[in-house]
Amino acid sequence: MNADFTAAELAFQEEVRQFLAAEFPAEYRAKIDASKRLSKDEIIRWQKILYAKGWAAPTWPEEFGGTGWTQIQQHIFAMEMGLIGAPEPVPFGMKMVAPVIMAYGSDEQKQRFLPDILQSNVWWCQGYSEPNAGSDLASLKTTAVRDGDEYIVNGAKTWNTYGQYADWIFCLVRTDNTVKKQEGISFMLIDMKSPGITLKPIVLLDGHPEVNEVFFDDVRVPAENLIGEENKGWTYAKLLLTHERSNIAGVPRGKRRLAALKRIAGDTDDGFGGNMLDNPSFKIKLANIEIELSALEYSELRTLAALSVGKAPGPESSILKIVGTELAQEMDELFLELAAYQSLPFVPEQFEDGFQGTPLGTGTSAAAALTYFNNRKLSIFGGSNEIQRNIICKHVLGL
């Protein structure tokens, strides 16, 4: 594998940089730099800017409105987006359900759903995990019973990210209880406005209701919303999960956070007359992360090289997922180390008479703690890292 970019790829990189400098709203960048979340409307506005440029779906085939970029161009685009903090399109539509529709959906389903996903007219969410079926996803209990031209869906899904924004949900449902559990699952698209659907927010440790429980009570779903064949949903789900796990690696985001760590460390007093960037102990930790991040990037490039010759992402996506999420959590710990006690998200004493300190819980220092809390989920979602190690043992090592 040649890791050097060609002249054409370097020219493309410069084109991406110029576009992002001109078109990524400055107020969004300031908000992201301050560790603040973009709103739904802000995310959609940015995605529509990408759509107007023709860059909304870098990974899609040209026949469906994609860019036709090579794997390396996709890598360059993602890297440049990550380095300035520009959010990639919400993955549930673009990178998760869309590839399943392309691979297994009918022509009518492709014509019905793909244009709206491409234009960011519809927000999708994922209905996989259940209260008693997370890592062991094949144990899911939500049922779909055929009733003429419809299915009647009953059950519950949990850890549903941004379901409060969603127009549609793609779900794994059980359509046969008489066979091996993996063989009785179907893949279904459900309108979130359907009667019988209720949403209950789950407030996370960082105080944000990012995820939800979704309840289905006799929800009627047109049979035409079934993807592919009945009871073949497990096959379709595995395709989706490999794309999801590869995407979780987060090398561009990791590079941006590493640069932030270095910048903050250079401005942080180490208590011995220097700064934390020159502190020997901290330098070792920072160097180890930088080495691991570089190794992860090369592993991702090897995966892209395989994809460029027509291979689908396979078990190696589990390796990317494990390393990427663990690196992100290690960086969280370094941000906390730099913030020290200023990262405390809440100090009751600040409201007492005679308190002499600076009120905490504001600014980037407090954000370090909130990000740490939120990112504990990284090693769980998309299939826990323990499960990913089992996949590697079975499919890579042959154990």
N, C-alpha and C positions, 0 to 999 in steps of 0.2 A: 504494500500500500504506500503510495506517494502522498505524504501529508502536505506538500507544498501546493499552493493554489496556482493555477495557470494564469496567464495574462488576462484571459477573458473572465475568469472568476474574480480576479482582483478588480477588474473594471465593474463587474456586477456588484461587488462589495461597496465600491465607491458610490454607485448609483443608489444602493439601499441607504447608505449613510446620508447622502444628500436629501433623499426623500424624507427620511425620518427627521432630519434637522428642520426641514421646511414644514412638514405636515403634522408631526406629533404635537398636539397642543401643549404650549408651555405651562399652562395651569395644571395640566394632568401630571406633567413631569415633576412640578413643584409639590404636588399632592403626594405623589409616590415617594419622592425623596424624604418627605416628612412622615413616612410610614402611615399614610392615610389611605383608606379604601376608595376606589372609584365607585360611583353609583352605577346602577343598571343603565341609566340613560347615557352616562359618560362612556361606559364600555361599548354600548351599541353604536354611539356616534363614532368612536374610533374604528370599530369594525366596518362601518359604512364608508369611512375614508379609505380603508384598505380595499374594500369592494370597488369603489370608484376607480382606484388605481389598477384593479385587476389582480390584486395580491391577497385577497381574502382567504383563499384556500390553496396554499402552496403545495399541499400533499395530494390534491385531487388530480385525477386525469383531466386532460384538456377537454375531452368530450362532455364533461359535466361542469365545465366552467373553471377548471383549475389552471394553474400557471404553466404547466408543462416543464417546470424546472427540474434540473437534475437533483440527485440527492445532496450533492455538495452545495448547490445553490440554496436548497432548503435549509441546510445547516448554516450557511452564511447569514441568511435572512433571520433565522431564529436567534443566532448569536448577536447580531446587531440590535435586534429588538430587545433582547435581554440586557444588553450592556447599557442601554439608556432607560430601561425600565418600562418600555412600551409593552402592554399586555398582549399576549397572543390571543387570537379569537377563542371565545369560550369553547372548551374542548368537547362538551357533551354532544353538540351538534356536529361541528366540523370534523372532529377527529375520532369520534366514538360511534355514533349511530349512522353517520353518513357512509363510512366504509362498509358497514353491514348492509345498508340499503343498496349500495352499488353492487355488492357481491351477491346478495341473495334476494333482493327485492324484485318485484315485478316491474315491467316497464311503466305501468300506471303509477306504482308507488314512487319510482324514481322521478317521474314527471311531477307528481304531486308534492313531494317533500323536499327534494334536493334544491330547487331554485330558492325557496324561502330560507333554507339553511344558509345557502351561499350569500344571500343578501342580508342576513341577520334580521329577517322579519319575524322569526320564530325563535324562542328560547327553549332549549331542551334540558331535561334533567334525567337522571339515571335511577331506575328502580330495580336494583339488584339485591343489596343486603336486606335482611329481615331481622327482627328482634332475636331470633334463635337460629339465624343462618347468615353468618358473616364470612369468616374464613372458609367454613364448610358450606359454600354457597349452594351446592347441589342438594342440600337439605331444605331448601326453601319450601314454604307451605302455601303461599298465595295461589289460589286456584282460578282457573278459567274453564268454565263448563259451556260447551256448545249448546246454543238454543236457537235453532233455525239459522238465520243469517247473522247472528250475533254470538258473542261470548259474554257470560256473566262472570265478573271478576270479584273475588272476595279475598281479603287478607290485609297485610300491612307491610310496608317497606320502611327502612330506617336509614339514618346517616345520608339523607337525600340532600346533596349540596345545592343550595340556591333554588330549591323547589318553589320558594315563595315568588320567584320571578318567572317560573316556567309556564309555557303555553302547552307543551307536550312532554310526556314521559315515555321512555322506552323501558319495557319491563320484561323480566323473566317470570313466567307463570307456569304452574304445574297443570298440565292437561291430561296426564295419565298417572294414576297411582298404582298401577298393577305391574309396572316394569321397573328395572333398575333405575335408581333415582335420577341419574344423569340422562336417561333416555325418555323421561316423561315430561320434559321441560320445553316450553315454546317461547318464542320471542315476539313481543306484541307492542304496538304503538298505541298510546292512549291519550286522548285529549284531556288536559287537566281541568277543563271546564265541565266535564261529564258529571251529571248528577250522581251522588254517592261518594265522591272523593272529598276527603277533608284533610287538612294539613295542620300539623302541630309543630311549632318551632322548637328546636333544641338549642338552648343558650350554652355556648362553649365557655371554657375557662377564661377566655379573653373577653367575655361579656357580649360576644356577637352571635346572633342567631343564624349562623352560617349553614347549618344543616337542619333537617326536618324529619319527622315521621309522617308518612303518607298512608291514609287508611282508605280501603276500598270496600264499600258496602253495596253489594248488588249493582256494581257498575256495568252498564251495557256497552260493549265495544263491538263495532262492526267487524265481521269476520274478514273483511278486506284489509283490516289493519294488522293481520297476522303476517309476519315476515317469513318467507319461505314455506317450509313444510311444518305441519304440526308435529310436535315432539322432537324437533331437530334444533331447538333453541340453544342447547348446550354447545353445539358445534359453532353456532354463530357468536355466542358469548365469548368463546375462547379467542376468536379473531379480534373482537373488540378489546379484550383484556390485554393482548400482546401490544396493541397500539397504545393503550392507556399506560402500561408499565414502561414502555420505551420513553413516553413523553414525560413521565415523572422524574426521570434522571436529572433534568434541570441544570444542565451545564451552563447555558447562558445566564440564568439567574444566579448560579453559584459564582460565576466570574464577577458579576456586578457586586454581589455581597462581599466577596473577597477584597475587592477594591475599596469598598466602604470600611471593612475591618482595618485595612492598612491606613486609610485616611484618619479614622477615629483614633487608632492606636498612636498615630503620630501627634495627636493633639491631647493625649491623655497622660497625665503625670503618673509616673510609676512609684512615686514616694521616695525615690533615692536620687533625686536631682536630674533625672532623665525622663524620657517618655516611654510608653509601653512598646513602641515599635522597636526600640533598642534594648528592651528588657530580654535577657537571654532565654529565660523560661518561656516567655510569650512568643518570642521569635521561633523557637522550635515548634511550638504548637501551630503557628501560622504557616511555617514551611511545610510541615507534614500535610496540612490541608491543601496547600497549593500543589504539592506533588500528587496527592490523591486525585485532585480535580483534573490535573493534566492527564493522568492515566485514564480517568473516566472519559475525558473527551476523546482520547485516542480509541478507547473501546467503542464509543459511540460512532466514531468515524468508520471503524471496521464493520459495525453493523450496517451503516449506510452503504458501504461498499458492497455488502451482500445484497442489500435491497436494490441497488442499482443494476444488478444482473438478474433481477426478477424474483429473488427469494423473499418470502414473507418473514417478518420478525418472529423469531422463535424463542427458545428457552433463554437465549442470551439477553432478552428483554428483562428477565428476572434479575440477572446480574446488574444491569444498569439501574434497575429499581432499587435494589438493596444498597448499592454503593452511593447512589445519588441521594437517597433519603437520609442515610446515616451521616453523610458529609454535611447536609443541610442542618442536621441536628447538632453536629459538632460545632458548626459556625454559630448557631444560636448560643451555645455555651460560651464561646469567646466574646460575643456581643455582651452577654451578661457579665462576664469577667471585667470587661472594660467599663461597663456602666456601674458596677459595684452596687452599693446600697441605693444609688439613684434609680436603679431599675425597679425598686419596690413599687408595685402598682397601686398600693394603698397603705397609708400610714395614719392610723387613727389619731395619734398624738398631735397631728398638725391642726386638729380642730379643738385642742384643749388650750385653756388660758396659760400664757407663759411660754408657749412653744417658740423656740428661737431659730429653728431650722428653716430651710426652704421647703415649701409645700412640694411634695413629690407627686408622681402619677401623671406627669405631663411631659410632652416632648418626646424626643427619640430615645431617651434613657428608659422611660416607662414602656415605650414600644418594644424594647428589647425583651422585657419579661412577657408581654402579651404575645409577641411572635414566638417566643420559646414555648409558651403554653399551647398555642395553636398548632405549632409544627410537631407536637408529639404524635399527631395523627399520621404523619407522613409514612412512618414505618408500618402502618396498619392498613390504610386504604389502598385500593388497587390489588388487594391480596397481601396479607401480612408478610413481613420479611421472613418469618419462620416458614410460612408456606412456600415462599419463593426458594428458600434453601432446599426444601423437599423436591421442588420441581427440578432444580439444578442437579441434585443427587440422582434423580431418576432419569432425566432426559439428556443431561450433559455427561455426567460421570458414569451412568449406567449401573448405579448401585441399587 
